[in-house]
Amino acid sequence: MHVRKGDKVRVLSGAEKGKEGKILKVFARKNRAIVEGLNLIKRHTKPSSRNQQGGIIEKEAAMHLSNLHVVCPGCGEASGVKRIRDDAGRLQRHCKACNETISTG
């Protein structure tokens, strides 16, 4: 998985192309992620105990992972991610543009 919860990402295609946001949740089996403030949809909700008023609510919808690139904290560019094993044998994510380690979220 090239993205994780908490990563800053840039959208590569679609209506939100070029915009950036933070990943709130990743659905690994569906290859989708929810990005904060992007891909907003409207849902009509009935009044309930949780939502007393009801009405039209805007919330984020999931986007396909192929439309997202991680923004590297080192170089500030949206680039691909490669995984390299460290000395302890754990996989670490590295930016393909500047080869800097990307934090684990």
Backbone atoms as SQL, in Angstrom:
CREATE TABLE atoms (id INTEGER PRIMARY KEY, chain TEXT, resi INTEGER, resn TEXT, atom TEXT, x REAL, y REAL, z REAL);
INSERT INTO atoms VALUES
  (1, 'A', 1, 'MET', 'N', 0.847, -1.175, 0.000),
  (2, 'A', 1, 'MET', 'CA', 0.000, 0.000, 0.000),
  (3, 'A', 1, 'MET', 'C', 0.900, 1.248, 0.000),
  (4, 'A', 2, 'HIS', 'N', 0.700, 2.130, -0.964),
  (5, 'A', 2, 'HIS', 'CA', 1.565, 3.307, -1.065),
  (6, 'A', 2, 'HIS', 'C', 1.064, 4.500, -0.254),
  (7, 'A', 3, 'VAL', 'N', -0.184, 4.423, 0.252),
  (8, 'A', 3, 'VAL', 'CA', -0.716, 5.502, 1.086),
  (9, 'A', 3, 'VAL', 'C', -1.175, 4.932, 2.419),
  (10, 'A', 4, 'ARG', 'N', -1.131, 5.781, 3.441),
  (11, 'A', 4, 'ARG', 'CA', -1.582, 5.391, 4.771),
  (12, 'A', 4, 'ARG', 'C', -2.391, 6.513, 5.380),
  (13, 'A', 5, 'LYS', 'N', -3.118, 6.191, 6.429),
  (14, 'A', 5, 'LYS', 'CA', -3.902, 7.185, 7.148),
  (15, 'A', 5, 'LYS', 'C', -2.967, 8.283, 7.662),
  (16, 'A', 6, 'GLY', 'N', -3.360, 9.533, 7.437),
  (17, 'A', 6, 'GLY', 'CA', -2.558, 10.659, 7.892),
  (18, 'A', 6, 'GLY', 'C', -1.633, 11.229, 6.841),
  (19, 'A', 7, 'ASP', 'N', -1.446, 10.532, 5.712),
  (20, 'A', 7, 'ASP', 'CA', -0.591, 11.036, 4.636),
  (21, 'A', 7, 'ASP', 'C', -1.238, 12.230, 3.950),
  (22, 'A', 8, 'LYS', 'N', -0.404, 13.165, 3.498),
  (23, 'A', 8, 'LYS', 'CA', -0.883, 14.264, 2.665),
  (24, 'A', 8, 'LYS', 'C', -0.758, 13.788, 1.218),
  (25, 'A', 9, 'VAL', 'N', -1.852, 13.874, 0.467),
  (26, 'A', 9, 'VAL', 'CA', -1.869, 13.363, -0.903),
  (27, 'A', 9, 'VAL', 'C', -2.372, 14.426, -1.869),
  (28, 'A', 10, 'ARG', 'N', -2.019, 14.253, -3.149),
  (29, 'A', 10, 'ARG', 'CA', -2.511, 15.104, -4.226),
  (30, 'A', 10, 'ARG', 'C', -3.305, 14.227, -5.183),
  (31, 'A', 11, 'VAL', 'N', -4.435, 14.752, -5.669),
  (32, 'A', 11, 'VAL', 'CA', -5.304, 14.008, -6.585),
  (33, 'A', 11, 'VAL', 'C', -4.770, 14.174, -8.001),
  (34, 'A', 12, 'LEU', 'N', -4.643, 13.063, -8.734),
  (35, 'A', 12, 'LEU', 'CA', -4.059, 13.064, -10.072),
  (36, 'A', 12, 'LEU', 'C', -5.089, 13.235, -11.184),
  (37, 'A', 13, 'SER', 'N', -6.321, 12.773, -10.969),
  (38, 'A', 13, 'SER', 'CA', -7.315, 12.858, -12.029),
  (39, 'A', 13, 'SER', 'C', -8.709, 12.975, -11.440),
  (40, 'A', 14, 'GLY', 'N', -9.639, 13.385, -12.280),
  (41, 'A', 14, 'GLY', 'CA', -11.021, 13.518, -11.855),
  (42, 'A', 14, 'GLY', 'C', -11.394, 14.961, -11.583),
  (43, 'A', 15, 'ALA', 'N', -12.545, 15.163, -10.997),
  (44, 'A', 15, 'ALA', 'CA', -13.061, 16.504, -10.742),
  (45, 'A', 15, 'ALA', 'C', -12.214, 17.265, -9.726),
  (46, 'A', 16, 'GLU', 'N', -11.523, 16.564, -8.847),
  (47, 'A', 16, 'GLU', 'CA', -10.714, 17.191, -7.796),
  (48, 'A', 16, 'GLU', 'C', -9.228, 17.248, -8.166),
  (49, 'A', 17, 'LYS', 'N', -8.902, 17.126, -9.449),
  (50, 'A', 17, 'LYS', 'CA', -7.511, 17.058, -9.916),
  (51, 'A', 17, 'LYS', 'C', -6.688, 18.253, -9.422),
  (52, 'A', 18, 'GLY', 'N', -5.497, 17.962, -8.875),
  (53, 'A', 18, 'GLY', 'CA', -4.584, 18.997, -8.425),
  (54, 'A', 18, 'GLY', 'C', -4.769, 19.419, -6.980),
  (55, 'A', 19, 'LYS', 'N', -5.859, 19.035, -6.343),
  (56, 'A', 19, 'LYS', 'CA', -6.113, 19.425, -4.962),
  (57, 'A', 19, 'LYS', 'C', -5.398, 18.480, -4.004),
  (58, 'A', 20, 'GLU', 'N', -5.110, 18.999, -2.809),
  (59, 'A', 20, 'GLU', 'CA', -4.410, 18.211, -1.794),
  (60, 'A', 20, 'GLU', 'C', -5.258, 18.080, -0.542),
  (61, 'A', 21, 'GLY', 'N', -5.038, 16.993, 0.183),
  (62, 'A', 21, 'GLY', 'CA', -5.752, 16.762, 1.431),
  (63, 'A', 21, 'GLY', 'C', -5.099, 15.646, 2.220),
  (64, 'A', 22, 'LYS', 'N', -5.597, 15.441, 3.435),
  (65, 'A', 22, 'LYS', 'CA', -5.067, 14.422, 4.331),
  (66, 'A', 22, 'LYS', 'C', -5.977, 13.205, 4.285),
  (67, 'A', 23, 'ILE', 'N', -5.394, 12.012, 4.293),
  (68, 'A', 23, 'ILE', 'CA', -6.171, 10.777, 4.254),
  (69, 'A', 23, 'ILE', 'C', -6.763, 10.515, 5.628),
  (70, 'A', 24, 'LEU', 'N', -8.091, 10.316, 5.648),
  (71, 'A', 24, 'LEU', 'CA', -8.791, 10.032, 6.889),
  (72, 'A', 24, 'LEU', 'C', -8.933, 8.535, 7.135),
  (73, 'A', 25, 'LYS', 'N', -9.162, 7.776, 6.054),
  (74, 'A', 25, 'LYS', 'CA', -9.370, 6.342, 6.185),
  (75, 'A', 25, 'LYS', 'C', -9.011, 5.646, 4.883),
  (76, 'A', 26, 'VAL', 'N', -8.442, 4.444, 4.983),
  (77, 'A', 26, 'VAL', 'CA', -8.064, 3.659, 3.804),
  (78, 'A', 26, 'VAL', 'C', -8.824, 2.338, 3.837),
  (79, 'A', 27, 'PHE', 'N', -9.430, 1.996, 2.707),
  (80, 'A', 27, 'PHE', 'CA', -10.118, 0.714, 2.548),
  (81, 'A', 27, 'PHE', 'C', -9.238, -0.154, 1.635),
  (82, 'A', 28, 'ALA', 'N', -8.376, -0.966, 2.229),
  (83, 'A', 28, 'ALA', 'CA', -7.372, -1.707, 1.480),
  (84, 'A', 28, 'ALA', 'C', -7.988, -2.721, 0.519),
  (85, 'A', 29, 'ARG', 'N', -9.021, -3.415, 0.939),
  (86, 'A', 29, 'ARG', 'CA', -9.620, -4.440, 0.079),
  (87, 'A', 29, 'ARG', 'C', -10.319, -3.845, -1.129),
  (88, 'A', 30, 'LYS', 'N', -10.826, -2.618, -0.996),
  (89, 'A', 30, 'LYS', 'CA', -11.521, -1.968, -2.099),
  (90, 'A', 30, 'LYS', 'C', -10.605, -1.035, -2.886),
  (91, 'A', 31, 'ASN', 'N', -9.341, -0.877, -2.460),
  (92, 'A', 31, 'ASN', 'CA', -8.382, 0.038, -3.091),
  (93, 'A', 31, 'ASN', 'C', -8.920, 1.463, -3.134),
  (94, 'A', 32, 'ARG', 'N', -9.488, 1.923, -2.031),
  (95, 'A', 32, 'ARG', 'CA', -10.066, 3.259, -1.960),
  (96, 'A', 32, 'ARG', 'C', -9.646, 3.939, -0.667),
  (97, 'A', 33, 'ALA', 'N', -9.733, 5.272, -0.671),
  (98, 'A', 33, 'ALA', 'CA', -9.408, 6.052, 0.515),
  (99, 'A', 33, 'ALA', 'C', -10.311, 7.272, 0.583),
  (100, 'A', 34, 'ILE', 'N', -10.552, 7.745, 1.799),
  (101, 'A', 34, 'ILE', 'CA', -11.310, 8.968, 2.007),
  (102, 'A', 34, 'ILE', 'C', -10.314, 10.078, 2.304),
  (103, 'A', 35, 'VAL', 'N', -10.386, 11.171, 1.516),
  (104, 'A', 35, 'VAL', 'CA', -9.477, 12.303, 1.669),
  (105, 'A', 35, 'VAL', 'C', -10.262, 13.475, 2.251),
  (106, 'A', 36, 'GLU', 'N', -9.693, 14.110, 3.269),
  (107, 'A', 36, 'GLU', 'CA', -10.360, 15.194, 3.994),
  (108, 'A', 36, 'GLU', 'C', -10.681, 16.374, 3.077),
  (109, 'A', 37, 'GLY', 'N', -11.963, 16.726, 2.997),
  (110, 'A', 37, 'GLY', 'CA', -12.404, 17.895, 2.247),
  (111, 'A', 37, 'GLY', 'C', -12.508, 17.721, 0.744),
  (112, 'A', 38, 'LEU', 'N', -12.272, 16.528, 0.226),
  (113, 'A', 38, 'LEU', 'CA', -12.327, 16.297, -1.215),
  (114, 'A', 38, 'LEU', 'C', -13.387, 15.260, -1.562),
  (115, 'A', 39, 'ASN', 'N', -13.869, 15.312, -2.813),
  (116, 'A', 39, 'ASN', 'CA', -14.861, 14.374, -3.335),
  (117, 'A', 39, 'ASN', 'C', -16.128, 14.383, -2.476),
  (118, 'A', 40, 'LEU', 'N', -16.657, 15.578, -2.234),
  (119, 'A', 40, 'LEU', 'CA', -17.823, 15.725, -1.369),
  (120, 'A', 40, 'LEU', 'C', -19.096, 15.293, -2.092),
  (121, 'A', 41, 'ILE', 'N', -19.945, 14.586, -1.359),
  (122, 'A', 41, 'ILE', 'CA', -21.247, 14.171, -1.858),
  (123, 'A', 41, 'ILE', 'C', -22.311, 14.653, -0.886),
  (124, 'A', 42, 'LYS', 'N', -23.556, 14.712, -1.355),
  (125, 'A', 42, 'LYS', 'CA', -24.660, 15.139, -0.493),
  (126, 'A', 42, 'LYS', 'C', -25.542, 13.940, -0.186),
  (127, 'A', 43, 'ARG', 'N', -25.911, 13.814, 1.080),
  (128, 'A', 43, 'ARG', 'CA', -26.777, 12.723, 1.524),
  (129, 'A', 43, 'ARG', 'C', -27.984, 13.310, 2.244),
  (130, 'A', 44, 'HIS', 'N', -29.163, 12.819, 1.897),
  (131, 'A', 44, 'HIS', 'CA', -30.384, 13.246, 2.567),
  (132, 'A', 44, 'HIS', 'C', -30.611, 12.315, 3.751),
  (133, 'A', 45, 'THR', 'N', -30.711, 12.883, 4.952),
  (134, 'A', 45, 'THR', 'CA', -30.849, 12.064, 6.146),
  (135, 'A', 45, 'THR', 'C', -32.141, 12.401, 6.878),
  (136, 'A', 46, 'LYS', 'N', -32.733, 11.372, 7.449),
  (137, 'A', 46, 'LYS', 'CA', -33.928, 11.549, 8.271),
  (138, 'A', 46, 'LYS', 'C', -33.496, 11.978, 9.682),
  (139, 'A', 47, 'PRO', 'N', -34.357, 12.656, 10.398),
  (140, 'A', 47, 'PRO', 'CA', -34.045, 12.956, 11.797),
  (141, 'A', 47, 'PRO', 'C', -33.929, 11.668, 12.608),
  (142, 'A', 48, 'SER', 'N', -32.959, 11.609, 13.495),
  (143, 'A', 48, 'SER', 'CA', -32.752, 10.439, 14.344),
  (144, 'A', 48, 'SER', 'C', -32.234, 10.917, 15.696),
  (145, 'A', 49, 'SER', 'N', -31.936, 9.985, 16.574),
  (146, 'A', 49, 'SER', 'CA', -31.429, 10.371, 17.895),
  (147, 'A', 49, 'SER', 'C', -30.032, 11.005, 17.785),
  (148, 'A', 50, 'ARG', 'N', -29.232, 10.574, 16.827),
  (149, 'A', 50, 'ARG', 'CA', -27.894, 11.158, 16.633),
  (150, 'A', 50, 'ARG', 'C', -27.972, 12.509, 15.934),
  (151, 'A', 51, 'ASN', 'N', -28.860, 12.606, 14.934),
  (152, 'A', 51, 'ASN', 'CA', -29.011, 13.834, 14.165),
  (153, 'A', 51, 'ASN', 'C', -30.457, 14.301, 14.323),
  (154, 'A', 52, 'GLN', 'N', -30.692, 15.203, 15.269),
  (155, 'A', 52, 'GLN', 'CA', -32.054, 15.621, 15.600),
  (156, 'A', 52, 'GLN', 'C', -32.753, 16.315, 14.441),
  (157, 'A', 53, 'GLN', 'N', -32.016, 17.115, 13.686),
  (158, 'A', 53, 'GLN', 'CA', -32.643, 17.936, 12.661),
  (159, 'A', 53, 'GLN', 'C', -32.834, 17.211, 11.330),
  (160, 'A', 54, 'GLY', 'N', -31.875, 16.375, 10.943),
  (161, 'A', 54, 'GLY', 'CA', -31.948, 15.743, 9.630),
  (162, 'A', 54, 'GLY', 'C', -31.576, 16.739, 8.547),
  (163, 'A', 55, 'GLY', 'N', -31.901, 16.434, 7.294),
  (164, 'A', 55, 'GLY', 'CA', -31.629, 17.357, 6.206),
  (165, 'A', 55, 'GLY', 'C', -30.540, 16.851, 5.286),
  (166, 'A', 56, 'ILE', 'N', -29.953, 17.761, 4.518),
  (167, 'A', 56, 'ILE', 'CA', -28.935, 17.405, 3.543),
  (168, 'A', 56, 'ILE', 'C', -27.559, 17.596, 4.174),
  (169, 'A', 57, 'ILE', 'N', -26.767, 16.536, 4.175),
  (170, 'A', 57, 'ILE', 'CA', -25.435, 16.548, 4.779),
  (171, 'A', 57, 'ILE', 'C', -24.396, 16.329, 3.687),
  (172, 'A', 58, 'GLU', 'N', -23.325, 17.139, 3.696),
  (173, 'A', 58, 'GLU', 'CA', -22.202, 16.924, 2.781),
  (174, 'A', 58, 'GLU', 'C', -21.131, 16.142, 3.510),
  (175, 'A', 59, 'LYS', 'N', -20.623, 15.092, 2.862),
  (176, 'A', 59, 'LYS', 'CA', -19.541, 14.319, 3.453),
  (177, 'A', 59, 'LYS', 'C', -18.622, 13.815, 2.352),
  (178, 'A', 60, 'GLU', 'N', -17.431, 13.355, 2.760),
  (179, 'A', 60, 'GLU', 'CA', -16.446, 12.878, 1.806),
  (180, 'A', 60, 'GLU', 'C', -16.790, 11.467, 1.342),
  (181, 'A', 61, 'ALA', 'N', -16.581, 11.223, 0.052),
  (182, 'A', 61, 'ALA', 'CA', -16.748, 9.888, -0.507),
  (183, 'A', 61, 'ALA', 'C', -15.364, 9.307, -0.788),
  (184, 'A', 62, 'ALA', 'N', -15.289, 7.993, -0.917),
  (185, 'A', 62, 'ALA', 'CA', -14.016, 7.317, -1.151),
  (186, 'A', 62, 'ALA', 'C', -13.533, 7.553, -2.582),
  (187, 'A', 63, 'MET', 'N', -12.200, 7.649, -2.740),
  (188, 'A', 63, 'MET', 'CA', -11.563, 7.803, -4.054),
  (189, 'A', 63, 'MET', 'C', -10.667, 6.594, -4.287),
  (190, 'A', 64, 'HIS', 'N', -10.464, 6.243, -5.553),
  (191, 'A', 64, 'HIS', 'CA', -9.594, 5.121, -5.876),
  (192, 'A', 64, 'HIS', 'C', -8.142, 5.507, -5.617),
  (193, 'A', 65, 'LEU', 'N', -7.357, 4.555, -5.107),
  (194, 'A', 65, 'LEU', 'CA', -5.964, 4.827, -4.744),
  (195, 'A', 65, 'LEU', 'C', -5.098, 5.175, -5.952),
  (196, 'A', 66, 'SER', 'N', -5.479, 4.731, -7.140),
  (197, 'A', 66, 'SER', 'CA', -4.680, 5.027, -8.324),
  (198, 'A', 66, 'SER', 'C', -4.745, 6.508, -8.693),
  (199, 'A', 67, 'ASN', 'N', -5.708, 7.238, -8.136),
  (200, 'A', 67, 'ASN', 'CA', -5.830, 8.665, -8.409),
  (201, 'A', 67, 'ASN', 'C', -5.071, 9.516, -7.398),
  (202, 'A', 68, 'LEU', 'N', -4.346, 8.895, -6.476),
  (203, 'A', 68, 'LEU', 'CA', -3.668, 9.625, -5.411),
  (204, 'A', 68, 'LEU', 'C', -2.169, 9.395, -5.436),
  (205, 'A', 69, 'HIS', 'N', -1.398, 10.476, -5.204),
  (206, 'A', 69, 'HIS', 'CA', 0.048, 10.396, -5.016),
  (207, 'A', 69, 'HIS', 'C', 0.397, 11.055, -3.701),
  (208, 'A', 70, 'VAL', 'N', 1.315, 10.462, -2.959),
  (209, 'A', 70, 'VAL', 'CA', 1.752, 11.013, -1.685),
  (210, 'A', 70, 'VAL', 'C', 2.600, 12.256, -1.930),
  (211, 'A', 71, 'VAL', 'N', 2.356, 13.319, -1.160),
  (212, 'A', 71, 'VAL', 'CA', 3.179, 14.523, -1.223),
  (213, 'A', 71, 'VAL', 'C', 4.342, 14.313, -0.258),
  (214, 'A', 72, 'CYS', 'N', 5.565, 14.320, -0.794),
  (215, 'A', 72, 'CYS', 'CA', 6.768, 14.069, -0.011),
  (216, 'A', 72, 'CYS', 'C', 7.019, 15.244, 0.939),
  (217, 'A', 73, 'PRO', 'N', 7.256, 14.971, 2.227),
  (218, 'A', 73, 'PRO', 'CA', 7.543, 16.061, 3.156),
  (219, 'A', 73, 'PRO', 'C', 8.906, 16.705, 2.911),
  (220, 'A', 74, 'GLY', 'N', 9.805, 15.996, 2.256),
  (221, 'A', 74, 'GLY', 'CA', 11.138, 16.533, 1.997),
  (222, 'A', 74, 'GLY', 'C', 11.183, 17.492, 0.823),
  (223, 'A', 75, 'CYS', 'N', 10.742, 17.030, -0.351),
  (224, 'A', 75, 'CYS', 'CA', 10.829, 17.859, -1.557),
  (225, 'A', 75, 'CYS', 'C', 9.533, 18.597, -1.857),
  (226, 'A', 76, 'GLY', 'N', 8.413, 18.200, -1.226),
  (227, 'A', 76, 'GLY', 'CA', 7.140, 18.878, -1.431),
  (228, 'A', 76, 'GLY', 'C', 6.435, 18.511, -2.721),
  (229, 'A', 77, 'GLU', 'N', 6.952, 17.529, -3.450),
  (230, 'A', 77, 'GLU', 'CA', 6.336, 17.110, -4.709),
  (231, 'A', 77, 'GLU', 'C', 5.467, 15.879, -4.498),
  (232, 'A', 78, 'ALA', 'N', 4.456, 15.745, -5.335),
  (233, 'A', 78, 'ALA', 'CA', 3.643, 14.532, -5.338),
  (234, 'A', 78, 'ALA', 'C', 4.336, 13.539, -6.260),
  (235, 'A', 79, 'SER', 'N', 4.819, 12.456, -5.680),
  (236, 'A', 79, 'SER', 'CA', 5.553, 11.488, -6.494),
  (237, 'A', 79, 'SER', 'C', 5.183, 10.081, -6.055),
  (238, 'A', 80, 'GLY', 'N', 5.685, 9.125, -6.807),
  (239, 'A', 80, 'GLY', 'CA', 5.455, 7.732, -6.478),
  (240, 'A', 80, 'GLY', 'C', 6.212, 7.337, -5.231),
  (241, 'A', 81, 'VAL', 'N', 5.886, 6.163, -4.729),
  (242, 'A', 81, 'VAL', 'CA', 6.504, 5.660, -3.513),
  (243, 'A', 81, 'VAL', 'C', 7.146, 4.320, -3.822),
  (244, 'A', 82, 'LYS', 'N', 8.388, 4.155, -3.390),
  (245, 'A', 82, 'LYS', 'CA', 9.028, 2.844, -3.507),
  (246, 'A', 82, 'LYS', 'C', 9.304, 2.334, -2.107),
  (247, 'A', 83, 'ARG', 'N', 9.332, 1.032, -1.957),
  (248, 'A', 83, 'ARG', 'CA', 9.543, 0.428, -0.651),
  (249, 'A', 83, 'ARG', 'C', 10.916, -0.236, -0.624),
  (250, 'A', 84, 'ILE', 'N', 11.712, 0.136, 0.372),
  (251, 'A', 84, 'ILE', 'CA', 13.073, -0.383, 0.519),
  (252, 'A', 84, 'ILE', 'C', 13.205, -0.966, 1.921),
  (253, 'A', 85, 'ARG', 'N', 13.863, -2.115, 2.019),
  (254, 'A', 85, 'ARG', 'CA', 14.085, -2.739, 3.327),
  (255, 'A', 85, 'ARG', 'C', 15.230, -2.025, 4.053),
  (256, 'A', 86, 'ASP', 'N', 15.016, -1.771, 5.356),
  (257, 'A', 86, 'ASP', 'CA', 16.073, -1.162, 6.157),
  (258, 'A', 86, 'ASP', 'C', 16.967, -2.257, 6.734),
  (259, 'A', 87, 'ASP', 'N', 17.890, -1.882, 7.615),
  (260, 'A', 87, 'ASP', 'CA', 18.835, -2.846, 8.192),
  (261, 'A', 87, 'ASP', 'C', 18.135, -3.904, 9.037),
  (262, 'A', 88, 'ALA', 'N', 17.016, -3.543, 9.656),
  (263, 'A', 88, 'ALA', 'CA', 16.280, -4.484, 10.497),
  (264, 'A', 88, 'ALA', 'C', 15.371, -5.402, 9.680),
  (265, 'A', 89, 'GLY', 'N', 15.260, -5.167, 8.371),
  (266, 'A', 89, 'GLY', 'CA', 14.443, -6.009, 7.514),
  (267, 'A', 89, 'GLY', 'C', 13.024, -5.516, 7.338),
  (268, 'A', 90, 'ARG', 'N', 12.703, -4.333, 7.889),
  (269, 'A', 90, 'ARG', 'CA', 11.364, -3.768, 7.739),
  (270, 'A', 90, 'ARG', 'C', 11.298, -2.945, 6.461),
  (271, 'A', 91, 'LEU', 'N', 10.126, -2.944, 5.818),
  (272, 'A', 91, 'LEU', 'CA', 9.931, -2.135, 4.618),
  (273, 'A', 91, 'LEU', 'C', 9.667, -0.688, 5.011),
  (274, 'A', 92, 'GLN', 'N', 10.369, 0.231, 4.358),
  (275, 'A', 92, 'GLN', 'CA', 10.146, 1.654, 4.563),
  (276, 'A', 92, 'GLN', 'C', 9.767, 2.278, 3.243),
  (277, 'A', 93, 'ARG', 'N', 8.909, 3.312, 3.307),
  (278, 'A', 93, 'ARG', 'CA', 8.484, 4.003, 2.098),
  (279, 'A', 93, 'ARG', 'C', 9.456, 5.141, 1.797),
  (280, 'A', 94, 'HIS', 'N', 9.862, 5.249, 0.525),
  (281, 'A', 94, 'HIS', 'CA', 10.774, 6.298, 0.080),
  (282, 'A', 94, 'HIS', 'C', 10.164, 7.019, -1.114),
  (283, 'A', 95, 'CYS', 'N', 10.410, 8.329, -1.186),
  (284, 'A', 95, 'CYS', 'CA', 9.966, 9.147, -2.306),
  (285, 'A', 95, 'CYS', 'C', 10.801, 8.790, -3.529),
  (286, 'A', 96, 'LYS', 'N', 10.158, 8.610, -4.685),
  (287, 'A', 96, 'LYS', 'CA', 10.898, 8.297, -5.899),
  (288, 'A', 96, 'LYS', 'C', 11.623, 9.508, -6.461),
  (289, 'A', 97, 'ALA', 'N', 11.182, 10.725, -6.112),
  (290, 'A', 97, 'ALA', 'CA', 11.818, 11.935, -6.636),
  (291, 'A', 97, 'ALA', 'C', 13.105, 12.269, -5.897),
  (292, 'A', 98, 'CYS', 'N', 13.065, 12.259, -4.549),
  (293, 'A', 98, 'CYS', 'CA', 14.242, 12.694, -3.783),
  (294, 'A', 98, 'CYS', 'C', 14.848, 11.565, -2.937),
  (295, 'A', 99, 'ASN', 'N', 14.240, 10.397, -2.936),
  (296, 'A', 99, 'ASN', 'CA', 14.717, 9.211, -2.213),
  (297, 'A', 99, 'ASN', 'C', 14.725, 9.411, -0.698),
  (298, 'A', 100, 'GLU', 'N', 13.936, 10.343, -0.177),
  (299, 'A', 100, 'GLU', 'CA', 13.854, 10.537, 1.270),
  (300, 'A', 100, 'GLU', 'C', 12.803, 9.618, 1.863),
  (301, 'A', 101, 'THR', 'N', 13.023, 9.183, 3.102),
  (302, 'A', 101, 'THR', 'CA', 12.081, 8.308, 3.783),
  (303, 'A', 101, 'THR', 'C', 10.808, 9.086, 4.113),
  (304, 'A', 102, 'ILE', 'N', 9.662, 8.466, 3.825),
  (305, 'A', 102, 'ILE', 'CA', 8.371, 9.059, 4.159),
  (306, 'A', 102, 'ILE', 'C', 7.932, 8.454, 5.487),
  (307, 'A', 103, 'SER', 'N', 7.533, 9.312, 6.416),
  (308, 'A', 103, 'SER', 'CA', 7.144, 8.835, 7.747),
  (309, 'A', 103, 'SER', 'C', 5.981, 7.871, 7.652),
  (310, 'A', 104, 'THR', 'N', 5.764, 7.118, 8.687),
  (311, 'A', 104, 'THR', 'CA', 4.734, 6.075, 8.681),
  (312, 'A', 104, 'THR', 'C', 3.379, 6.601, 9.073),
  (313, 'A', 105, 'GLY', 'N', 3.088, 7.828, 8.799),
  (314, 'A', 105, 'GLY', 'CA', 1.759, 8.356, 9.030),
  (315, 'A', 105, 'GLY', 'C', 1.698, 9.138, 10.266);
